[in-house]
């Protein structure tokens, strides 16, 4: 029963973060909201593991926590530098920075 | 019985903290204060919820996985927030200094 309460609280938090992601004026607000949703999803998976009794899906929560971090850092690099990776023709990339 | 009560208190407190962080994200005026609100939910809410679950599973592989998840969240969340603030400041978002 308490797992259901914790799960609904986490779902409400994800809803609030989703609203901030839609409203967020700057792109960094959106990245912040997505990062928060990712962390809450990790907790949701953990609570759901106990809710359904199948605790072997905690590994999924573990992987999700890592990938969420890597995704946030990758998006930040994309937003800041304008490109994520240059496809080899770096001289063309340097020619027109933006 | 005590364990049941304690993990119930932890889980509900973690859920409430998450909601408070979610509300905080909406009420704070500018991006950098919102970063603080999101930071609260990342660390303390995760700690409470995962420890509440850990109490339920006792000393087993499951609670070891929970401790591992919490360790990863504890390491990656501040780093992500730092990278985010750094990118925002570099990207030209000015913190709102005086109200």
Backbone of each chain as ProteinMPNN parsed JSONL, in Angstrom:
{"seq_chain_A": "XXXXXXXXXXXXXXXXXXXXXXXXXXXXXXXXXXXXXXXXXXXXXXXXXXXXXXXXXXXXXXXXXXXXXXXXXXXXXXXXXXXXXXXXXXXXXXXXXX", "coords_chain_A": {"N_chain_A": [[0.841, -1.189, 0.0], [1.951, 1.231, 0.837], [3.832, 1.491, -1.097], [2.342, 2.177, -3.296], [1.515, 4.707, -2.546], [3.981, 6.067, -2.477], [4.671, 5.779, -5.15], [2.657, 7.234, -6.448], [3.245, 9.756, -5.482], [5.723, 10.169, -6.673], [4.935, 10.154, -9.325], [3.397, 12.457, -9.413], [5.419, 14.326, -9.003], [6.88, 13.931, -11.348], [4.997, 14.817, -13.165], [4.857, 17.553, -12.478], [7.467, 18.283, -13.117], [7.406, 17.789, -15.823], [5.596, 19.728, -16.613], [7.133, 21.981, -16.07], [9.101, 21.521, -17.965], [7.704, 21.953, -20.307], [6.938, 24.591, -19.989], [9.24, 25.952, -19.514], [11.284, 28.798, -19.913], [14.007, 29.063, -20.85], [16.342, 26.975, -22.686], [17.842, 25.615, -20.933], [16.252, 25.291, -18.702], [14.614, 23.317, -19.638], [16.355, 21.205, -19.964], [17.048, 20.813, -17.347], [14.585, 19.994, -16.29], [14.247, 17.612, -17.656], [16.37, 16.17, -16.677], [15.55, 15.935, -14.035], [13.224, 14.44, -14.348], [14.369, 12.102, -15.254], [15.815, 11.211, -13.008], [13.724, 10.811, -11.249], [12.413, 8.783, -12.566], [14.111, 6.695, -12.172], [13.723, 6.277, -9.449], [11.062, 5.625, -9.539], [11.091, 3.188, -10.886], [12.449, 1.69, -8.997], [10.627, 1.72, -6.858], [8.502, 0.476, -8.102], [9.599, -1.999, -8.495], [9.505, -3.056, -5.954], [6.815, -2.896, -5.553], [5.725, -4.706, -7.354], [7.003, -6.928, -6.556], [8.955, -8.125, -8.054], [12.076, -8.01, -7.744], [14.236, -8.063, -9.43], [14.342, -6.174, -11.356], [15.719, -4.034, -10.565], [18.16, -3.651, -11.657], [17.666, -2.399, -14.023], [16.904, 0.106, -13.158], [19.335, 0.921, -12.193], [20.935, 1.068, -14.529], [19.514, 3.0, -15.842], [19.928, 5.246, -14.273], [22.595, 5.812, -14.824], [22.591, 6.258, -17.611], [20.954, 8.406, -17.779], [22.494, 10.449, -16.724], [24.606, 10.576, -18.565], [23.186, 11.297, -20.822], [22.296, 13.861, -20.164], [24.706, 15.259, -20.012], [25.584, 14.988, -22.63], [23.604, 16.353, -24.06], [24.031, 18.867, -23.063], [26.547, 19.424, -24.094], [25.892, 19.485, -26.769], [24.152, 21.669, -26.841], [25.815, 23.708, -26.039], [28.057, 23.753, -27.725], [27.033, 23.538, -30.227], [27.482, 21.457, -31.956], [27.594, 17.868, -31.868], [29.379, 15.822, -32.591], [32.068, 15.919, -34.904], [31.944, 14.962, -38.266], [34.485, 13.991, -39.156], [35.281, 15.707, -41.308], [36.882, 18.036, -40.335], [38.035, 20.487, -41.077], [36.158, 21.727, -42.622], [34.252, 22.091, -40.734], [35.466, 23.906, -39.06], [35.519, 26.059, -40.696], [32.969, 27.243, -40.912], [31.826, 28.241, -38.031], [29.211, 28.399, -36.859]], "CA_chain_A": [[0.0, 0.0, 0.0], [2.778, 2.447, 0.909], [4.528, 1.654, -2.366], [1.453, 2.907, -4.19], [1.557, 6.123, -2.158], [5.254, 6.639, -2.947], [4.653, 5.827, -6.612], [1.834, 8.367, -6.907], [3.975, 11.009, -5.201], [6.753, 10.344, -7.702], [4.269, 10.503, -10.589], [3.033, 13.881, -9.348], [6.644, 15.102, -9.231], [7.217, 13.868, -12.776], [4.056, 15.706, -13.862], [5.289, 18.941, -12.264], [8.696, 18.528, -13.887], [7.019, 17.845, -17.242], [5.017, 21.058, -16.858], [8.249, 22.933, -16.166], [9.807, 21.308, -19.229], [6.941, 22.585, -21.388], [6.844, 26.049, -19.808], [10.554, 26.52, -19.236], [11.673, 29.774, -20.936], [15.283, 28.809, -21.538], [16.551, 25.564, -22.998], [18.452, 24.963, -19.774], [15.154, 24.818, -17.847], [14.088, 22.04, -20.158], [17.318, 20.135, -19.651], [16.92, 20.571, -15.903], [13.368, 19.203, -16.047], [14.448, 16.25, -18.162], [17.253, 15.506, -15.713], [14.768, 15.594, -12.842], [12.332, 13.33, -14.703], [15.176, 10.889, -15.314], [16.108, 10.707, -11.655], [12.483, 10.303, -10.644], [12.071, 7.496, -13.18], [14.917, 5.675, -11.486], [13.045, 5.96, -8.188], [9.785, 4.964, -9.845], [11.382, 1.782, -11.199], [12.792, 1.01, -7.745], [9.395, 1.505, -6.083], [7.687, -0.506, -8.812], [10.19, -3.313, -8.266], [8.988, -3.585, -4.691], [5.354, -2.991, -5.657], [5.33, -5.92, -8.066], [7.666, -8.082, -5.971], [10.035, -8.633, -8.9], [13.139, -7.051, -7.441], [15.4, -8.156, -10.313], [14.385, -5.082, -12.339], [16.487, -2.907, -10.023], [19.3, -3.374, -12.54], [17.225, -1.422, -15.03], [16.988, 1.432, -12.529], [20.758, 1.265, -12.111], [21.404, 1.493, -15.853], [18.823, 4.248, -16.21], [20.573, 6.361, -13.566], [23.83, 6.164, -15.528], [22.338, 6.782, -18.95], [20.361, 9.741, -17.621], [23.577, 11.42, -16.537], [25.335, 10.728, -19.827], [22.328, 12.028, -21.763], [22.278, 15.293, -19.814], [25.987, 15.868, -20.387], [25.662, 15.052, -24.096], [22.741, 17.442, -24.546], [24.671, 20.141, -22.72], [27.609, 19.683, -25.071], [25.25, 19.857, -28.043], [23.585, 23.018, -26.757], [26.85, 24.729, -25.86], [29.007, 23.85, -28.833], [26.344, 23.584, -31.513], [27.556, 20.177, -32.663], [27.931, 16.831, -30.897], [30.649, 15.255, -33.064], [32.289, 16.319, -36.291], [32.04, 13.706, -39.014], [35.774, 13.792, -39.827], [35.768, 16.827, -42.144], [36.944, 19.099, -39.322], [38.384, 21.809, -41.622], [34.901, 22.358, -43.071], [33.519, 22.491, -39.531], [36.064, 25.13, -38.512], [35.31, 27.176, -41.607], [31.76, 27.996, -40.488], [31.599, 27.738, -36.665], [27.818, 28.228, -36.416]], "C_chain_A": [[0.892, 1.261, 0.0], [3.548, 2.621, -0.388], [3.661, 2.436, -3.324], [1.476, 4.393, -3.852], [2.841, 6.758, -2.672], [5.243, 6.762, -4.457], [3.803, 6.991, -7.095], [2.549, 9.683, -6.621], [5.029, 11.249, -6.277], [6.109, 10.725, -9.025], [3.855, 11.966, -10.583], [4.269, 14.741, -9.593], [7.021, 15.099, -10.701], [6.28, 14.77, -13.559], [4.471, 17.161, -13.714], [6.527, 19.236, -13.1], [8.37, 18.605, -15.367], [6.414, 19.202, -17.561], [6.13, 22.087, -16.958], [8.983, 22.749, -17.477], [9.045, 21.988, -20.354], [6.976, 24.096, -21.256], [8.215, 26.697, -19.895], [10.99, 27.521, -20.275], [12.964, 29.383, -21.64], [15.436, 27.306, -21.791], [17.133, 24.857, -21.785], [17.388, 24.541, -18.772], [14.673, 23.466, -18.314], [15.056, 20.916, -19.83], [17.231, 19.797, -18.179], [15.721, 19.689, -15.618], [13.575, 17.765, -16.509], [15.36, 15.489, -17.211], [16.455, 15.076, -14.485], [13.847, 14.421, -13.137], [13.126, 12.032, -14.732], [15.44, 10.331, -13.933], [14.857, 10.141, -11.016], [12.092, 8.985, -11.261], [12.867, 6.383, -12.53], [14.21, 5.281, -10.196], [11.734, 5.232, -8.45], [10.013, 3.485, -10.14], [11.694, 1.033, -9.911], [11.526, 0.723, -6.938], [8.54, 0.454, -6.764], [8.263, -1.905, -8.627], [9.636, -3.911, -6.977], [7.477, -3.757, -4.754], [4.965, -4.317, -6.286], [6.06, -7.138, -7.518], [8.804, -8.616, -6.812], [11.222, -7.698, -8.729], [14.312, -7.188, -8.393], [15.373, -7.051, -11.364], [15.107, -3.879, -11.764], [17.697, -2.619, -10.9], [18.922, -2.346, -13.586], [17.313, -0.024, -14.436], [18.442, 1.878, -12.467], [21.261, 1.8, -13.444], [20.782, 2.832, -16.211], [19.475, 5.435, -15.528], [21.835, 6.78, -14.309], [23.525, 6.843, -16.843], [21.726, 8.175, -18.85], [21.453, 10.784, -17.498], [24.299, 11.671, -17.848], [24.51, 11.523, -20.815], [22.352, 13.513, -21.448], [23.575, 15.938, -20.254], [26.093, 15.985, -21.901], [24.806, 16.196, -24.613], [23.375, 18.783, -24.223], [25.774, 20.459, -23.708], [26.998, 20.137, -26.386], [24.763, 21.303, -27.973], [24.702, 24.042, -26.745], [27.696, 24.873, -27.106], [28.302, 23.879, -30.18], [26.479, 22.304, -32.289], [28.011, 19.126, -31.672], [29.228, 16.159, -31.305], [30.799, 15.67, -34.509], [32.536, 15.052, -37.096], [33.345, 13.7, -39.805], [36.201, 15.013, -40.596], [35.886, 18.062, -41.24], [37.248, 20.43, -39.984], [37.102, 22.503, -42.105], [34.139, 22.872, -41.859], [34.096, 23.8, -38.993], [35.726, 26.311, -39.41], [34.086, 27.964, -41.168], [31.417, 27.52, -39.06], [30.118, 27.555, -36.369], [26.937, 27.627, -37.518]], "O_chain_A": [[0.633, 2.22, -0.727], [3.889, 3.743, -0.762], [4.161, 3.266, -4.083], [1.459, 5.24, -4.745], [2.813, 7.852, -3.235], [5.75, 7.744, -4.999], [4.178, 7.671, -8.051], [2.474, 10.619, -7.418], [5.215, 12.375, -6.738], [6.665, 11.528, -9.773], [3.942, 12.645, -11.605], [4.202, 15.753, -10.292], [7.431, 16.123, -11.247], [6.704, 15.423, -14.512], [4.447, 17.921, -14.682], [6.634, 20.297, -13.715], [8.976, 19.39, -16.097], [6.666, 19.77, -18.623], [6.092, 22.965, -17.82], [9.45, 23.73, -18.056], [9.659, 22.544, -21.265], [7.036, 24.813, -22.255], [8.339, 27.853, -20.3], [11.073, 27.156, -21.448], [13.027, 29.368, -22.87], [14.747, 26.484, -21.187], [16.949, 23.652, -21.614], [17.571, 23.553, -18.061], [14.365, 22.582, -17.513], [14.645, 19.815, -19.466], [17.328, 18.631, -17.798], [15.8, 18.757, -14.818], [13.142, 16.819, -15.851], [15.151, 14.301, -16.963], [16.659, 13.982, -13.958], [13.69, 13.519, -12.314], [12.639, 10.989, -14.297], [15.308, 9.129, -13.704], [14.906, 9.123, -10.326], [11.503, 8.139, -10.587], [12.373, 5.269, -12.354], [14.105, 4.096, -9.88], [11.34, 4.343, -7.696], [9.239, 2.631, -9.707], [11.27, -0.109, -9.732], [11.361, -0.372, -6.399], [7.919, -0.371, -6.095], [7.52, -2.887, -8.604], [9.335, -5.103, -6.907], [6.915, -4.639, -4.104], [4.025, -4.979, -5.846], [5.79, -8.261, -7.945], [9.555, -9.475, -6.351], [11.367, -6.72, -9.463], [15.315, -6.5, -8.205], [16.282, -6.979, -12.191], [15.123, -2.815, -12.382], [18.213, -1.501, -10.907], [19.743, -1.523, -13.991], [17.736, 0.919, -15.105], [18.752, 3.054, -12.661], [21.921, 2.837, -13.502], [21.431, 3.692, -16.805], [19.574, 6.513, -16.115], [22.121, 7.973, -14.416], [24.113, 7.874, -17.17], [21.943, 9.022, -19.716], [21.368, 11.863, -18.084], [24.577, 12.815, -18.209], [25.051, 12.334, -21.568], [22.42, 14.339, -22.358], [23.566, 17.038, -20.808], [26.63, 16.968, -22.41], [25.227, 16.932, -25.505], [23.275, 19.727, -25.006], [25.935, 21.607, -24.122], [27.506, 21.048, -27.04], [24.936, 22.07, -28.92], [24.585, 25.109, -27.349], [28.022, 25.989, -27.509], [28.926, 24.216, -31.187], [25.686, 22.056, -33.197], [28.737, 19.441, -30.73], [30.098, 15.942, -30.462], [29.822, 15.768, -35.251], [33.263, 14.165, -36.649], [33.326, 13.431, -41.006], [37.382, 15.357, -40.563], [35.104, 19.006, -41.356], [36.759, 21.451, -39.499], [36.98, 23.723, -42.005], [33.479, 23.91, -41.907], [33.367, 24.68, -38.537], [35.654, 27.445, -38.938], [34.134, 29.189, -41.059], [30.771, 26.483, -38.909], [29.779, 26.605, -35.663], [25.742, 27.42, -37.309]]}, "seq_chain_B": "XXXXXXXXXXXXXXXXXXXXXXXXXXXXXXXXXXXXXXXXXXXXXXXXXXXXXXXXXXXXXXXXXXXXXXXXXXXXXXXXXXXXXXXXXXXXXXXXXXX", "coords_chain_B": {"N_chain_B": [[7.522, -4.917, 13.106], [8.189, -2.342, 13.811], [9.971, -1.838, 11.8], [8.331, -1.81, 9.58], [6.762, 0.459, 10.111], [8.749, 2.397, 10.111], [9.794, 2.298, 7.487], [7.547, 3.007, 6.143], [7.246, 5.697, 6.981], [9.603, 6.761, 5.916], [9.202, 6.41, 3.141], [6.891, 7.935, 2.635], [7.775, 10.447, 3.428], [9.859, 10.816, 1.58], [8.353, 10.876, -0.804], [6.816, 13.181, -0.35], [8.83, 15.093, -0.242], [9.693, 14.99, -2.838], [7.488, 16.054, -4.156], [7.508, 18.578, -3.057], [9.898, 19.537, -4.102], [9.147, 19.511, -6.786], [7.139, 21.466, -6.781], [8.71, 23.582, -5.992], [10.262, 23.942, -8.251], [8.539, 25.26, -9.877], [7.92, 27.59, -8.532], [10.176, 29.147, -8.109], [11.952, 32.114, -9.125], [14.071, 32.308, -11.023], [16.441, 30.694, -13.277], [18.664, 29.621, -11.903], [17.926, 29.416, -9.261], [15.961, 27.564, -9.543], [17.469, 25.427, -10.168], [18.449, 24.768, -7.721], [16.166, 23.871, -6.434], [15.591, 21.579, -7.906], [17.814, 20.144, -7.273], [17.418, 19.491, -4.617], [15.369, 17.585, -4.686], [16.641, 15.609, -6.06], [18.683, 14.523, -4.432], [17.946, 14.225, -1.548], [15.328, 13.245, -1.58], [15.65, 10.927, -3.083], [17.35, 9.574, -1.346], [15.701, 9.134, 0.887], [13.574, 7.593, -0.15], [14.895, 5.37, -1.257], [16.151, 4.361, 1.017], [13.928, 3.755, 2.513], [12.877, 1.666, 0.97], [15.042, -0.054, 1.215], [14.947, -0.757, 3.884], [12.836, -2.468, 3.866], [13.834, -4.661, 2.534], [15.87, -5.694, 3.984], [19.097, -7.195, 4.837], [20.351, -7.94, 1.963], [20.919, -9.023, -1.459], [19.31, -7.323, -2.827], [19.067, -4.979, -1.297], [21.67, -4.234, -1.482], [21.866, -3.549, -4.153], [20.176, -1.371, -4.095], [21.662, 0.38, -2.522], [23.755, 0.76, -4.253], [22.496, 2.031, -6.41], [21.764, 4.383, -5.127], [24.287, 5.397, -4.569], [25.251, 5.943, -7.146], [23.381, 7.876, -7.958], [24.001, 9.804, -6.108], [26.541, 10.562, -6.89], [26.276, 11.33, -9.582], [24.266, 13.239, -9.774], [24.951, 15.829, -8.541], [27.098, 16.445, -10.223], [25.911, 16.64, -12.712], [24.212, 18.802, -12.232], [26.109, 20.769, -11.792], [27.389, 20.865, -14.288], [25.254, 21.714, -15.755], [24.678, 24.275, -14.671], [27.06, 25.526, -15.275], [27.07, 25.438, -18.07], [24.802, 26.961, -18.533], [25.485, 29.468, -17.475], [27.632, 30.016, -19.098], [26.288, 30.045, -21.448], [24.928, 32.391, -21.364], [22.833, 32.913, -19.636], [21.583, 35.047, -17.326], [21.905, 35.308, -13.812], [19.197, 36.249, -11.67], [19.676, 38.98, -9.786], [18.831, 41.095, -7.9], [15.653, 41.438, -6.38]], "CA_chain_B": [[6.468, -3.898, 13.105], [8.85, -1.025, 13.801], [10.563, -1.657, 10.47], [7.232, -1.45, 8.672], [6.396, 1.854, 10.365], [9.86, 3.283, 9.733], [9.914, 2.427, 6.026], [6.381, 3.792, 5.701], [7.55, 7.129, 7.205], [10.63, 7.181, 4.954], [8.661, 6.482, 1.781], [5.972, 9.069, 2.494], [8.579, 11.679, 3.497], [10.534, 10.973, 0.297], [7.379, 11.315, -1.798], [6.453, 14.59, -0.103], [9.963, 15.948, -0.633], [9.697, 15.085, -4.298], [6.448, 16.999, -4.579], [7.953, 19.934, -2.675], [10.87, 19.949, -5.124], [8.431, 19.804, -8.027], [6.503, 22.793, -6.628], [9.794, 24.571, -5.944], [10.723, 24.224, -9.619], [7.613, 26.197, -10.524], [7.76, 28.877, -7.851], [11.383, 29.97, -8.045], [11.866, 33.075, -10.228], [14.999, 32.277, -12.165], [16.892, 29.336, -13.565], [19.646, 29.074, -10.974], [17.253, 28.976, -8.03], [15.25, 26.315, -9.873], [18.465, 24.344, -10.104], [18.537, 24.346, -6.317], [14.969, 23.083, -6.089], [15.711, 20.247, -8.509], [18.871, 19.433, -6.555], [16.878, 18.927, -3.371], [14.619, 16.341, -4.913], [17.508, 14.539, -6.558], [19.487, 13.815, -3.435], [17.319, 13.781, -0.296], [14.143, 12.42, -1.868], [16.142, 9.606, -3.475], [17.875, 8.912, -0.152], [14.618, 8.659, 1.756], [12.793, 6.524, -0.78], [15.694, 4.153, -1.391], [16.375, 3.747, 2.331], [12.667, 3.125, 2.909], [12.806, 0.355, 0.303], [16.105, -0.907, 1.746], [14.507, -1.323, 5.17], [11.923, -3.58, 3.607], [14.452, -5.876, 1.999], [16.869, -6.244, 4.914], [20.46, -7.324, 4.32], [20.349, -8.924, 0.869], [21.452, -8.466, -2.71], [18.414, -6.25, -3.282], [19.421, -3.698, -0.666], [22.981, -3.806, -2.002], [21.603, -2.835, -5.41], [19.61, -0.056, -3.758], [22.77, 1.248, -2.075], [24.525, 1.107, -5.455], [21.736, 3.045, -7.149], [21.859, 5.648, -4.407], [25.649, 5.929, -4.728], [25.364, 6.539, -8.481], [22.615, 9.129, -7.993], [24.71, 10.789, -5.285], [27.71, 11.078, -7.613], [26.025, 11.936, -10.895], [23.341, 14.371, -9.766], [25.628, 17.12, -8.411], [27.93, 16.741, -11.4], [25.024, 17.107, -13.793], [23.756, 20.16, -11.9], [27.236, 21.691, -12.007], [27.582, 21.046, -15.726], [24.109, 22.494, -16.264], [24.847, 25.679, -14.294], [28.2, 26.055, -16.013], [26.657, 25.67, -19.459], [23.837, 28.064, -18.574], [26.207, 30.732, -17.275], [28.425, 30.233, -20.315], [25.383, 30.287, -22.561], [24.37, 33.741, -21.368], [21.671, 33.09, -18.746], [22.051, 35.901, -16.225], [21.112, 35.098, -12.587], [18.441, 37.443, -11.266], [20.376, 39.278, -8.542], [17.994, 41.73, -6.869], [14.252, 41.233, -6.763]], "C_chain_B": [[7.111, -2.514, 13.023], [9.401, -0.76, 12.403], [9.507, -1.191, 9.486], [6.895, 0.037, 8.835], [7.481, 2.783, 9.837], [9.928, 3.426, 8.217], [8.7, 3.154, 5.478], [6.688, 5.286, 5.845], [8.576, 7.594, 6.165], [10.021, 7.383, 3.578], [7.761, 7.708, 1.631], [6.758, 10.374, 2.537], [9.309, 11.893, 2.181], [9.582, 11.454, -0.765], [7.028, 12.776, -1.622], [7.588, 15.498, -0.534], [10.008, 16.088, -2.136], [8.691, 16.097, -4.777], [6.868, 18.422, -4.237], [8.973, 20.437, -3.684], [10.189, 20.294, -6.419], [7.76, 21.161, -7.945], [7.579, 23.863, -6.643], [10.267, 24.935, -7.336], [9.799, 25.238, -10.264], [7.648, 27.558, -9.865], [8.996, 29.747, -7.95], [11.488, 30.841, -9.283], [12.825, 32.78, -11.36], [15.691, 30.937, -12.233], [17.751, 28.784, -12.444], [18.997, 28.686, -9.659], [16.462, 27.703, -8.304], [16.21, 25.145, -9.816], [18.58, 23.826, -8.683], [17.352, 23.465, -5.962], [15.095, 21.679, -6.663], [16.771, 19.441, -7.77], [18.347, 18.785, -5.288], [16.227, 17.591, -3.649], [15.571, 15.238, -5.329], [18.131, 13.786, -5.403], [18.642, 13.315, -2.274], [16.118, 12.89, -0.567], [14.596, 11.027, -2.278], [16.641, 8.865, -2.245], [16.74, 8.333, 0.674], [13.904, 7.477, 1.126], [13.617, 5.249, -0.849], [15.967, 3.526, -0.029], [15.08, 3.125, 2.838], [12.519, 1.763, 2.269], [13.836, -0.588, 0.896], [15.702, -1.535, 3.069], [13.624, -2.534, 4.937], [12.682, -4.84, 3.213], [15.567, -6.395, 2.885], [18.237, -6.338, 4.269], [20.47, -8.382, 3.226], [20.9, -8.256, -0.365], [20.621, -7.265, -3.141], [18.823, -4.946, -2.626], [20.811, -3.264, -1.095], [22.79, -3.055, -3.312], [21.041, -1.455, -5.121], [20.709, 0.896, -3.317], [23.578, 1.684, -3.287], [23.819, 2.184, -6.259], [21.884, 4.389, -6.465], [23.251, 6.246, -4.562], [25.777, 6.582, -6.096], [24.612, 7.852, -8.534], [23.375, 10.197, -7.231], [25.893, 11.366, -6.049], [27.299, 11.838, -8.853], [25.152, 13.176, -10.783], [24.039, 15.705, -9.537], [26.474, 17.465, -9.631], [27.074, 17.264, -12.528], [24.55, 18.529, -13.492], [24.87, 21.161, -12.14], [27.429, 21.954, -13.483], [26.479, 21.926, -16.285], [24.311, 23.969, -15.934], [25.989, 26.306, -15.079], [27.808, 26.385, -17.444], [25.699, 26.845, -19.528], [24.558, 29.397, -18.424], [27.019, 31.065, -18.522], [27.518, 30.594, -21.469], [24.691, 31.624, -22.475], [23.156, 33.911, -20.502], [22.166, 33.872, -17.543], [21.241, 35.575, -14.974], [20.438, 36.394, -12.172], [18.937, 37.855, -9.894], [19.447, 39.926, -7.541], [16.542, 41.678, -7.323], [13.557, 42.524, -7.165]], "O_chain_B": [[6.659, -1.639, 12.285], [9.323, 0.353, 11.882], [9.744, -0.302, 8.668], [6.761, 0.772, 7.858], [7.2, 3.804, 9.211], [10.099, 4.533, 7.704], [8.796, 3.844, 4.464], [6.417, 6.06, 4.927], [8.444, 8.68, 5.6], [10.277, 8.391, 2.919], [7.845, 8.433, 0.639], [6.463, 11.303, 1.786], [9.384, 13.023, 1.698], [9.927, 12.334, -1.553], [6.948, 13.528, -2.593], [7.352, 16.552, -1.124], [10.318, 17.157, -2.662], [8.965, 16.897, -5.672], [6.628, 19.355, -5.004], [8.941, 21.601, -4.083], [10.578, 21.246, -7.094], [7.793, 21.931, -8.905], [7.395, 24.928, -7.232], [10.63, 26.082, -7.594], [10.236, 26.007, -11.12], [7.437, 28.575, -10.527], [8.888, 30.972, -7.882], [11.16, 30.392, -10.381], [12.479, 32.963, -12.527], [15.538, 30.12, -11.325], [17.603, 27.623, -12.062], [19.441, 27.745, -9.001], [16.303, 26.862, -7.419], [15.835, 24.025, -9.468], [18.779, 22.634, -8.449], [17.497, 22.448, -5.283], [14.753, 20.7, -5.999], [16.663, 18.221, -7.647], [18.76, 17.685, -4.919], [16.478, 16.599, -2.965], [15.356, 14.07, -5.003], [18.116, 12.556, -5.38], [18.606, 12.111, -2.021], [15.907, 11.896, 0.129], [13.988, 10.039, -1.865], [16.394, 7.668, -2.1], [16.803, 7.184, 1.112], [13.657, 6.47, 1.791], [13.117, 4.167, -0.541], [16.014, 2.301, 0.088], [15.107, 2.095, 3.512], [12.092, 0.809, 2.918], [13.566, -1.776, 1.069], [16.05, -2.68, 3.359], [13.653, -3.499, 5.7], [12.247, -5.953, 3.51], [16.159, -7.43, 2.581], [18.518, -5.657, 3.283], [20.583, -9.574, 3.51], [21.296, -7.091, -0.342], [21.134, -6.316, -3.735], [18.922, -3.918, -3.295], [21.118, -2.072, -1.082], [23.459, -2.053, -3.564], [21.373, -0.484, -5.8], [20.705, 2.071, -3.683], [24.035, 2.825, -3.358], [24.447, 3.131, -6.733], [22.099, 5.41, -7.118], [23.392, 7.463, -4.673], [26.353, 7.664, -6.207], [25.112, 8.835, -9.079], [23.402, 11.358, -7.64], [26.22, 12.54, -5.879], [27.885, 12.874, -9.167], [25.273, 14.083, -11.606], [23.759, 16.654, -10.268], [26.56, 18.627, -10.029], [27.449, 18.21, -13.22], [24.493, 19.368, -14.391], [24.628, 22.266, -12.626], [27.61, 23.097, -13.903], [26.709, 22.764, -17.156], [24.142, 24.826, -16.8], [25.909, 27.46, -15.499], [28.15, 27.442, -17.973], [25.761, 27.643, -20.464], [24.278, 30.345, -19.157], [27.091, 32.216, -18.951], [27.903, 31.348, -22.362], [23.946, 31.991, -23.383], [22.485, 34.939, -20.592], [23.058, 33.422, -16.824], [20.012, 35.56, -15.037], [21.003, 37.481, -12.294], [18.659, 37.162, -8.916], [19.265, 39.399, -6.444], [16.242, 41.853, -8.504], [12.376, 42.508, -7.512]]}, "name": "protein", "num_of_chains": 2, "seq": "XXXXXXXXXXXXXXXXXXXXXXXXXXXXXXXXXXXXXXXXXXXXXXXXXXXXXXXXXXXXXXXXXXXXXXXXXXXXXXXXXXXXXXXXXXXXXXXXXXXXXXXXXXXXXXXXXXXXXXXXXXXXXXXXXXXXXXXXXXXXXXXXXXXXXXXXXXXXXXXXXXXXXXXXXXXXXXXXXXXXXXXXXXXXXXXXXXXXX"}
